[in-house]
């Protein structure tokens, strides 16, 4: 019989944030694949669990996946853990899950801590709809392009960021998004846990030396909603004219109108063909 792969969420700070089921699974599996075996060993010692460990990190994900798949096919039950939080979320995991699906190996989530979700629920920002971006690209041009792409997004934006890149990212966000509301969720579940709810300008004036782990949450674009409301009250011809004056071609305009009005592209296209 094939083994099973368990994706086990571990604490993001406070070691008590691990479920009873996660502890049982870590005790029951034959092998634990860990992003950093030394880091995981500390958690296992705290939980008084002794298990063979194998390293599984981003740079070796492809190669190590093959090894783990062989073991799973031979009946080994494996728990995959990252250094903190949920595996596969800005952490290794996705590669082996794809391979397990290909080989018809059962993948089971063991839910638990995840920084983005806990940052969001404490942020005070809209939680109905959100977009998790994760880490921004390191390359400054790619970073700028990514933020430009997100400028019109109405949903709450969630980013992970390293402390030494925090100021640079906030500056770029101010430059591209304008002075939006921001929440910095810092050191969630740890001693220095705090939620700084302000706007980007004030945030940049106040933060001098970022320390610890941060999740950045940016309020979605409110102007886009307003802009859309106005545009959608226009006739389709006036809506078309609006984008024509902005220099878009016919194909782009139809796509934009369809997106503004949440209609099918073809429907808009047919309207203009019949005119
Ligand atoms: N897999 C993890 C999860 O489920 O949240 C995320 C791992 S990612 C490599 C690490 C990033 O998550 C950090 O740079 C930070 O942005 C965020 N993070 C992790 N733990 C955090 C915490 N306790 N407080 C604030 N942010 C945290």
Boltz pocket constraint, residues with backbone or C-beta under 6 A from the ligand:
constraints:
  - pocket:
      binder: B
      contacts: [[A, 12], [A, 13], [A, 82], [A, 84], [A, 85], [A, 86], [A, 87], [A, 88], [A, 89], [A, 90], [A, 91], [A, 113], [A, 114], [A, 115], [A, 116], [A, 159], [A, 160], [A, 161], [A, 162], [A, 185], [A, 186], [A, 187], [A, 188], [A, 189], [A, 190], [A, 213], [A, 214], [A, 215]]
      max_distance: 6.0
